Amino acid sequence: MLLNRISLVVFVFYALIVCGHCKDDSNKRILLNDPNYIQQLITHLQGELQTLQATVQTQHGEHQTLQTTVQTQHGELQTLQNTVQTQHGEISSLKTQLSQANKVGGGSTFVRWGRTDCPANLTELVYSGYAGGSWYGHTGAAVDYLCLPRDPEWLQTTVVPDDYTGRLYGAEYESNTGHTLFGPQSRDEEVPCAVCRSTSFVSSVMIPARTTCYSGWTKAFSGSLAAGYYGHIAASQYVCVDENAHPLAGGADRNDNGILFLGVKAFCGSLRCPPYEQDKFISCVVCMK
């Protein structure tokens, strides 16, 4: 459009000059011989040219602005592409980690009381050791049963000769004569334990008063619910001792006490009977999913 206008102005100016030399048209020759007319024509053409030059400069500026905008948007596009590539890499990494986690599986841990091994084909042994905890008659006793490893590592600290401390003892089966919850002749025997990790399951739960798991869960082991004696001063907790419990190999066969494992009986009242029954020993099962 702009080039067309420039070409038109040049053409008109050229035509007028040529016509000024025409011999056949006296009117045009008179007009072109008029200095005022020629001056007006030149002034008009100069104004048109200045207008066209201003238009060209404006459009050139707009072109520069558009080029700058395009360059800016191109840079932003490059940044977005880099961001997308980075996020794509992060997503790929997360997918890989998730895939590896799914392949590894498992992860749930539990303690198998009364044994030094873990259920076959379902779990792996983390470590085995000895059951321990607080003294059954101490008022400040901790309630936890601990599975202590066979290879303790000691703190590098100075021994202070005072008794302002907690205490840790071993554990013994405390069943009366004739009870076989923890194996025959288990009274006063020391208690082994094993920390097991599931290789195929991510959750585990100990269910009291059951020997089988509910639908959808897999049985790790079952046995007898155990706790401390209800008449002792120290509190205790409920744990599941394996149905094929063993005494600790090489343990002392004497009444050293410590934290005790006793069978747990049902006591009717606030406990609903039925379905529970008075003085029946409570079973337990450890289930995984």
Beta strands, then each sheet from edge to edge (+ up, - down):
strand 1: 109-113
strand 2: 123-133
strand 3: 146-149
strand 4: 169-173
strand 5: 192-198
strand 6: 204-208
strand 7: 218-227
strand 8: 239-242
strand 9: 259-263
strand 10: 283-288
sheet 1: 1+ 5- 2+ 3-
sheet 2: 1+ 5- 2+ 4- 9- 7+ 8-
sheet 3: 1+ 5- 2+ 4- 9- 7+ 10- 6+
end
